Amino acid sequence: MKTLSQTRVVLLSLVVMLVASNAGAAAIGLPEMSKESKACVDCHKEKEVASYQQWGHSKHYRANVGCYECHAADPKDKDAYKHYEQTISVIVSPKDCGRCHEREVTEFASSHHAKGGRILGSLDNVLAEVVEGNHGLKTPGFPEGNSAAAVNGCWQCHGSQVKVLKDGKLDPATWPNTGIGRINPDGSEGSCAACHSRHEFSAEQARHPDTCGKCHMGPDHPQKEVFEESKHGIAFAANKEKMHMDSEKWIVGEDYSAAPTCSTCHMSQTKTQNVTHDIGLRISWNNRPVTSVRPEDSDAKMGLPGKDIKWTTRRANMKDVCIACHSKDWVNNWYVQYDGLIDLYNNKYAIPGKALYAAAKPLMKPIKFGNKLDFIWFELWHHEGRRARHGASMMGPDYTHWHGTYDLAKHFYIKMIPELEHLIEKGNASDDDAKKEAAANLEKVLDAILNNDDHKWFIGKMDPEEKAARAAAAKEFKARYVK
């Protein structure tokens, strides 16, 4: 008699055997529903009507892929438990999905999405765990307590490390969770259900900007809001019925051209590219860090295979999407504008800001976010700086300027520099020679940066020729328009 795990392998092997011959094809399905899944359905259609109805609308249902094919577990699995006559697990991980959707899971595992759970050890999570939170949320997996701010905030987008308790149940601080980089008990990273919500797993839903907007919104990465204000987002809102988002074949420029969605640009098929679940393969700048870097550099740091894919190749991939609706000159000119904004941010704010923050460190308390300057600098690059860069990358002028470069400039000149001057003054007044030396060094760094062409206007040293040219332009403007 076959074990449950052997039965599962046989069933899933049938699915694989029915895969069409070309590499990009999806599984056709099983010849009939298994007796195990039929037993699941008989119960769950009464007790979990929503899940049953969602599954009934899915391609899985039409392919005779049921509850058991996805949830069956080996008794040796960490999160396996006995459920009536079967051994199952609640979590369906990318490793499970990969039994049939191997290419998609392999691509996803190579992406930054799959590594989202690594925020658990990052500076952002320190904010949620310590600065914002406390140890008040106590669960069996965290008897010493955890921060509800991290559990309900960071972990729900980035993913938690799911903890399995002794009885096979999942710790409530870590489950439910569909964070994109969830760390699963089987060692896999990610959650397919983050985009393909269970139990329908709809491609149409995954193509909709609202799905991405669950995480890609807010003060530090407002892609959803930027999209909605952009010409692309306006066109999408006006032409949803022309998008054919429920179509099996969904090729931009062929099946639709009224507007793009997030999926169109970053994942979906073009006339020359297949669908990809590695969302970095069309991005030519990584705008997440303090300074924007090329994606192959950040992939190398994370040990991802994308380290071998140059930004020029990725840009060509994205241009291929763009020219489905735009001319080559239009696309090339837009990239000149975008690169210009990245250059402005990196050279005027990020690189000098990093140097100033580093020079100020010896004059600050050695506690993360224990100083005013910690918050000022963090928000400069993490909030204002990202908004400016993301706004430019998605053609959102309001987020590029008013929520981006305007706030950057205001907080750089009116918050950061005064706080640096305060630290210099405090250091100079100290009896500690090391503090005085650090203050002198910070003053030297600040003086050099303020005398740079980008900043010397702030200390009244704008070039006389530039000053005269700006005055002449203002005079001409008034003569033309002021009545």
ABEGO torsion letter per residue (X at the ends): XBBAAAAAAAAAAAAAAABBABAABBBAEBABBBAAAAAAAAAAAAABAAAAAAAAABAAAAAGBBAAAAABBBAABAABBBBEABBBBABBBAAAAAAABAAAAAAAAABAAAAAAAAAABAAAAAAAAAABBAABBBAABAAEBBAAAAABAAAAAEBBBBBBAAGBBBAAAOBBABAABBBAAGBBEBAAAABBOAAGBAAAAABAAAAAAABBEAABAAAAAAAABAAAAAAAAAAAAAGAABABBBBGAABAABBBAAAAAABBBAABBBBABAAAABABBAABABBBBAAAAAAAAGBAAAABBAAAAAAAAAAAAAAABBAAAAAAAAAAAAAAAAAAAAAAAAAAAAAAAAAAAABBBBBGABAAAAAAAAAAAAAAAAAAAAAAAGBAAAAAAABAAAAAAAAAAAAAAAAAAAAAAAAABABAAAAAAAAAAAAAAAAAAABAAAAAAAGABBAAAAAAAAAAAAAAAAAABX
